Amino acid sequence: MAKIRIQQIKSGIDRPENQKRTLRALGITKMNVPVEHEATAQILGMVDKVKHLVIVTEL
């Protein structure tokens, strides 16, 4: 399974609550701190919901 690195580049402040919860569920706690996950359908779906706040790179 492929791995992806997710990094938050925009703030979650003033965003809907579901987007804040999605960031937290992905394990993102601070800006510019990368988190690695397996590229499963569930993770890619969560990334799609907050794609305007994060940057994704494949490993």
N, C-alpha and C positions, 0 to 999 in steps of 0.2 A: 504494500500500500504506500502511496506517495505521501510525503510529509509537506506541510506548508508552514511558513512563518508569517504570523500576523502581528502587525505593529500599528498602534493607534497614532494617527497624525493630526486629528482634529478633536476638539473637546466634546465631551458628552453633556456638558452643561447646556441647558435650554433645549434639550432633546426630549422626545416622548419617553415615558417610563419604560415601555417595552424595549426601546433601543438601549437604554441604560442597563437593563437587566440582561440583554443579549451580550453586551460588552463584558459584564461581570461573569456570565456563564462561559464565555470564551476564555476566562482567566486573565483578562486585561484589567490591571489595576492602576497603571500609571501610563502617561503619555511616553511614547518612544521607547518602551520596553518590549522587546519582541517575545512572543509566545509561540511555541511549536505544537502542532497538532497533526494527527493523521487526517488525510483528506477524505473523510467519509461524507456521505450525503447529508448527514445531520449538521456537521461542522460547516460544510459549504453553504447550506441553507442559512445558517446563522450569519455567516460572513456576508451573504447577499443582502441581508436585512440592514447591515451597518457598513456597506461598501463605501459609502461617502465619508466615513470616519476613519477607515483603516486602509493600510496598504498590505497586499498579500504577495509573497514571493514563494515559489516552489523550490524545494530543496532536492 
